[in-house]
Amino acid sequence: MNISNAARAEILTQALPYIREYYDKTVVVKYGGNAMINDELKEAVMGDLVLLSLIGIKVVLVHGGGPEITETLAKMGKKSEFVDGLRVTDKETVDVVQMVLAGRINKNLVNLLEGKGGRAMGLCGIDGHMLRAKPVSDKLGYVGEITDVDVKPINDLLEKGYIPVVSSVACDEDGNVYNVNADSAAAAISGAVGAECLISMTDTSGILRDKDDPSTLIPQLTTADAPQLVSDGVISGGMIPKIGCCIEAINKGVQKVFIIDGRVPHAILIEILTDEGVGTMIVDG
């Protein structure tokens, strides 16, 4: 793509007030969906996060990895079962979750960030007992609901210039390990670290009035708008718990939450460093 020098200058000029707004602030990115599976998109996301870090924005990356967990379990001959969108997690499954999330996926992301010129360090909720959890319900087994976040490991890394890469695995006081929904983990972490914003990457354009028509994107809504949109069926299915996590983050003090389409290259930069934006921004209502 050929871009004139004038156009380059205009892009940088437009970004300046946003860089000033976010400088030395913390941005939490929940990473998942197609952007996590597609290698080209993955490279773009990691490059965007390194760029944000280099211009003085403190970045925390929180990730899940459901498809890889499902694939690993299938190779073991174990069928995945879901209840209300959450994976039923017995003792064998939670061992696989810990291995895949805190091991392979986490370290691959750290390696990619380092390869882009960033400084990254991998964590999971077990490290320093950073994420404490309790069981969501007996029928789900080792699926956890976060009860407490110790932000010291994250803040220590941020202060030293690292991008903390956090996998959504937690534990309780007895050392039991829990599989935690990544959206829920990101919401809890963003509130605990006092993040300026939470960016949730999905496989949709944002909140759409008509799920089949991208032109019906709702660019901004408040926490007070959400219940009516759920009641009207505009927000439905898997988007309902995601919105719940967004509202939880705002109730914990996060200024704004962006739901963006991770299938759009450089969606993170477009959303927070330009006038345009590409998704839905949620603010306190």
N, C-alpha and C positions, 0 to 999 in steps of 0.2 A: 504494500500500500504506500503510495507516494503522498506525503503530507508536506505542505509548504512550511517554511520557517515561521511565517505569520500564524498559521494554524497551530503549530506547536506552541508558540508563545501564548496564544489565546487559551489553549488547554491548561497550561501551567498557571496562567493568571487566574483562570476560573477556579483552580484548585486551591489557590493561596488562602482564601478566608477559611476554607474547610480544614486545611492543614493547621492553621492557627487555632481553630476551634478545638481540634482533637489533640493538639500537641501536648505531650506529657499526660494525656488521659489514657484510660484503659478501655480497650475494645475487646469484647469476647465474641469469638466466632464459633458457632455450632456448625460442624462440618459433616455432611452426609449426602445421601442421594446419589444421583448420577455423577455429580462432580467428584465423587469419591471413587467411582468405578472407572470412568473414562480417563485414560492416562494423559491425554492432551489437556483436558480440563483440570486435572490434578496438578499438572505442571504450572498452569496459569494461576490457580489459586495459591499455590505455595509462593510463586513469584510476587503476587499481590501482597501477601502477608509480610514477606521480607521487605518489600518497598515501604509498607506502612511502618514497620519497625525502624527502618533506616531514617525515616523523616521524623522520628521522635514520638511515635504512637506506641503505647504499650499493648501488645497483642497477646491474647490467651486463646489458644485453639483447643476446643473440646470436641471430641469425635466419638462416634459409635462405630458400627461395622456389622450391622445385621446380615447383609447378604453373605459376607465371608464366614460368619458364624454358621449360617444355614448350610453353606457349601461344605464346611469342615465336618459338621455333624452328619451330613449326607454321606460323606466319604467313610464315616465310621459306621454307617448303616443305621443311623439314628434319625428318626423323622421329627421335624420341628412342629410343635403345636402352639397355637396362639389363642389367647383369650382376651377380648377387648383390645386387640392390637399389641398385647404384650406377650413375650415368649415365655411359655411355661418352662421353668428352669429347675431341674432336679440337680443333685450333687454332681453327677457326671457332666451335665450341661454347663454348670457354672464353672467347672474346671476348664472346659473348652472356651467359654466366654473370656475367662481371665487370660488364657494362653493367646487367643486370637487378638483381643483388644489391647491388653497391656503388653503383649509381646510383638507379634508380627506387624500389625497395623501401626501401632504407636511408633515403633522404631523405624519403620519404612517412612513415615511422615517426617520424623526427625531428620532422617537421612536426606530426604528431598529438600527440606528447608535449608539444611547445611549446604547442599549442593547448589542452592540458589544464592549463596552468599550470606545467609542468615546464621544466627546462633540460636540453637534450639535444644531443649532438654525434655525428655519424656517423663511423664508422671502418670500414675493412676491413683484412684481414691484410696488405695491401701497404703500408699507411701505416706509416712507420717500420720497415718489414720486421718488423712485429709478430708475424706468424705465418709461421714457416718450415716448408716442407714438402718431402717427396720423393715421387716417384711411387709409387702403391700397386702398380701392375703395368703391364706394357707393353700389355696388352689393353684397359685402361681409358683409356689416354692421359693427359690432363692432369687426373687425379684424384689428389689429394694426401693424404698422411698427415702429420700435424703432427709435426715433430721438435723444435721449440723455440718458446717464447713469450716475447717481450719485453714485460713488463707496464707499462713506463714510460708509453706513451701512455694506457693505461687508467687507471693510478693518477693521472697528472697531471690527467685530467678529473674523476675522483672527488674529488680533493682540492679542486678548484675548484667542486664542487657540481653537476657535470653528470652526466647518465645517459649513459654511453657506449653507442652502438648499433653493434654489430659484425656485419658481414656475413662469411659463412664463405668468404672468398677468401684464398688464401695465395700465397706465392712462394718460390723457392729463391734460392741465392746468385747465380745467373746471371740472375735477374730473370724466370725463367719463372713464369707464373701458373697456379695450380691451383684447381680446384673441390674444396672440402672439405666432407664431411658435417657438417651443422650440429650434430648431437649430439656428434660427435667434437671439433669446435671448442669447444663449450661445456664439455666435460669438461676439455680441456687448459687453457682459460682459467680455469675455476673453480679448478683445482689451482694454477695459477701465481699467481693473485691472493690465494690463501689464503681462499677463500670459506667462509662458514659453511655455506651450503647451495647446491645446484643444484636448480632447479625445471625439469623437462622437461614441456612442454605437448604433449599428444597428442590423438588422437581416440578414446581409450578411457578407461574409468573408472579405470584403473590396471592392476595385475596381477590377472587373474581366474583362479580355478581352473577355471571353465567360461567360455570366452570369450563364450558366448551368454547368460550369466546374471550381470547386474551385482551381484546379491546375494552372489556368491562372491568379492567383492573381498578381496584379501589386504592388510590395512591396513599391515602392517610385515613386512619380511623382512631378513635379513642377507646379506652378500656370500657367506657360506658356504652359504646356502640355495639360491642361484641355480643352481648346476650341477645339483642334483637336480631342480629345477623344469624346467630345460631337458631333462634326460634323460627326465622323465615326460611331456613334451609340453605342460606347463602354459604355459611360455614358449616360443613358437614363431614362425616367420616373421620379420617385420620387428621384432618385439619382442626377438629375440635380440641383434642388434647394439646396440639401444638399451640393453639391460641391460648389455652389455659396456662401453658408454660410462659408464654410471652407476657400475659397479665401478671403472673406470679413475679417475673423479673421486675416489672414496673412497680408492683406493690412493695418490692424489696429496695426500691430507690433508683433503679436504672432509668435514665432519662428517656430513652426511646429504644424501640426494638424494630428491626427491619426483617421482613420475610422476603427473601430474594430468590431468584431463579438461578440455581447453581449451574444450569446448563448454558448460561450466557457467559462467554469468556470475559474475565475481568469485571464480573458483576459487582464484586466488593468495592473496587475502586470507583466504578460508575455511581454506585449508591451513595457513598459517603464523601467523595471528593469532587462531585460535579453538581450542577444545578438540576440535572435531568433526573437521576434516580431510575431504578429499574424494578422496584418492588413495592410492597406496602409498608408504610411506617406506622407504628402503633405508639401512641403517647397516652399519658395519664388523662383520664376524662373526668 
